[in-house]
Amino acid sequence: MATKTLNVGMIGYGFMGRAHSNAYKQVGQFFPGDYRVVLKAICARDEAKAKAFAEQWGYESFETDWRKLIARPDIDAIDICTPNNVHKEIAIAAAKAGKMVLCEKPLAMDTADGREMTEAVEKAGVANMVWYNYRRIPAVTLAKRLIDEGRLGRVFHYRAKFLQDWTIKADLPQGGQGLWRLDVAAAGSGVSGDLLAHCIDTAVWLNGAMASVCCMTETFVKERLHTLTGKVEAVGIDDACIFMGKFANGSLANFESTRYARGHKAQYTFEINGEDMSISWDLHDLHRLSVYDYKDESKLRGWRSIHVTDNSPDHPYMANWWVPGLAIGYDSSFTHQVADFLTGLETGKPQGPTFRDALETQQILDCILASAKSRQWVDVPKA
Ligand SMILES: NC(=O)c1ccc[n+]([C@@H]2O[C@H](COP(=O)([O-])OP(=O)(O)OC[C@H]3O[C@@H](n4cnc5c(N)ncnc54)[C@H](O)[C@@H]3O)[C@@H](O)[C@H]2O)c1
């Protein structure tokens, strides 16, 4: 039985606003604990839309100015679901007001901003988290457990891809609602910060720190009409980003992301090759973890596909859902993230990724873009 409440004030009601709201509504049903999440207020600049969202999703109230939301004494936690260029100002103001801060990824536009944000939440001593939700897909969490148990042995390779195809049309505009990801002033970067950020967060979580990187980026469409200025403007984001690198544990990194892979909508995959075991995962088949165990007896040795849906504690998060064999989806990764955040509040042990964890990813992002610019290898500073 929940004895405490967590009053959430969320800013932004787009894609992530919906994903987070859904998670807040589900968490108490599937992961009951000490805290009951209350959808206290939604904040968005358009009053009619904010009101409609509040009614549809069950928020008690709405605001049209995030500063007013932060000033409200009945709000415990601020959830930032806005484009990347407004994360910093909101996060720092929220921390200064003593609110917990949950921030969408990438943490910031660059490392300098990310560091300021991290220092602000740490100085204020407020609970904080960044929504790198892919860690919480049961098959990915199982991968982490296998690695932590030492089953892979020495790791040689980590390769990851995140492929999409939605910006191929040269007449697609940039900027404004729905298209801010193409506008460098709002997004900070292109596929690196938007997609590879996820791959890097998972990789550092699974395989440890990255030591050095060498990167190539491409902007295939050089100019696009800007919806806010009405002018054709240069495109400042990376449309595609490919990098190799070395992890601190000596393994080799091979990462690729693009929005020009015709036919792919959101294909996030990773594969890790160790001396004793390889594992691989594909977002399009998110419940399965593929495992090749060299320690199996030779006549049975081969890739096996584990459907991570057992409701024993061996399959992370699944005991709280349905019966063995039944799938959950992308949305549940957010529910798991809220559940883990609440566990962090209950135990006093943050479950991560914290702002500090996300700062490490931000640093790697800066290094890959610096490498692409200089056409040189770049050492990643120690976190
Ligand atoms: N974790 C993930 O898998 C994931 C997936 C998608 C997006 N994201 C991240 O979530 C954030 C939001 O992305 P999205 O896809 O939800 O975008 P979106 O365009 O769907 O929604 C953005 C929302 O922010 C609002 N907004 C913009 N500026 C604002 C301001 N100054 N004050 C108040 N509201 C403002 C917009 O009106 C809109 O409601 C981005 O940082 C993005 O990188 C993360």
The ligand as a Gaussian input file, in Angstrom:
#p B3LYP/6-31G(d) Opt

LIG

0 1
 N       13.682000       8.147000     -24.703000
 C       13.331000       8.051000     -25.975000
 O       13.315000       6.969000     -26.553000
 C       12.938000       9.282000     -26.738000
 C       12.119000       9.178000     -27.872000
 C       11.723000      10.351000     -28.508000
 C       12.149000      11.585000     -28.037000
 N       12.966000      11.647000     -26.962000
 C       13.400000      12.963000     -26.440000
 O       12.283000      13.578000     -25.811000
 C       12.313000      14.993000     -26.019000
 C       11.009000      15.411000     -26.689000
 O       10.876000      14.689000     -27.916000
 P        9.435000      14.323000     -28.522000
 O        9.646000      13.312000     -29.584000
 O        8.484000      14.060000     -27.429000
 O        9.098000      15.720000     -29.211000
 P        7.689000      16.255000     -29.662000
 O        7.970000      17.256000     -30.722000
 O        6.747000      15.143000     -29.934000
 O        7.149000      17.019000     -28.358000
 C        7.834000      18.114000     -27.806000
 C        6.892000      18.869000     -26.900000
 O        7.584000      19.955000     -26.270000
 C        6.760000      21.111000     -26.331000
 N        7.606000      22.297000     -26.183000
 C        8.575000      22.746000     -27.004000
 N        9.152000      23.861000     -26.491000
 C        8.524000      24.104000     -25.303000
 C        8.646000      25.123000     -24.315000
 N        9.543000      26.091000     -24.443000
 N        7.826000      25.077000     -23.228000
 C        6.923000      24.088000     -23.098000
 N        6.753000      23.091000     -24.013000
 C        7.544000      23.129000     -25.103000
 C        6.058000      20.979000     -27.669000
 O        4.924000      21.794000     -27.759000
 C        5.701000      19.479000     -27.635000
 O        4.543000      19.270000     -26.861000
 C       13.560000      15.270000     -26.839000
 O       14.605000      15.629000     -25.993000
 C       13.862000      13.926000     -27.498000
 O       15.226000      13.751000     -27.811000
 C       13.355000      10.526000     -26.312000

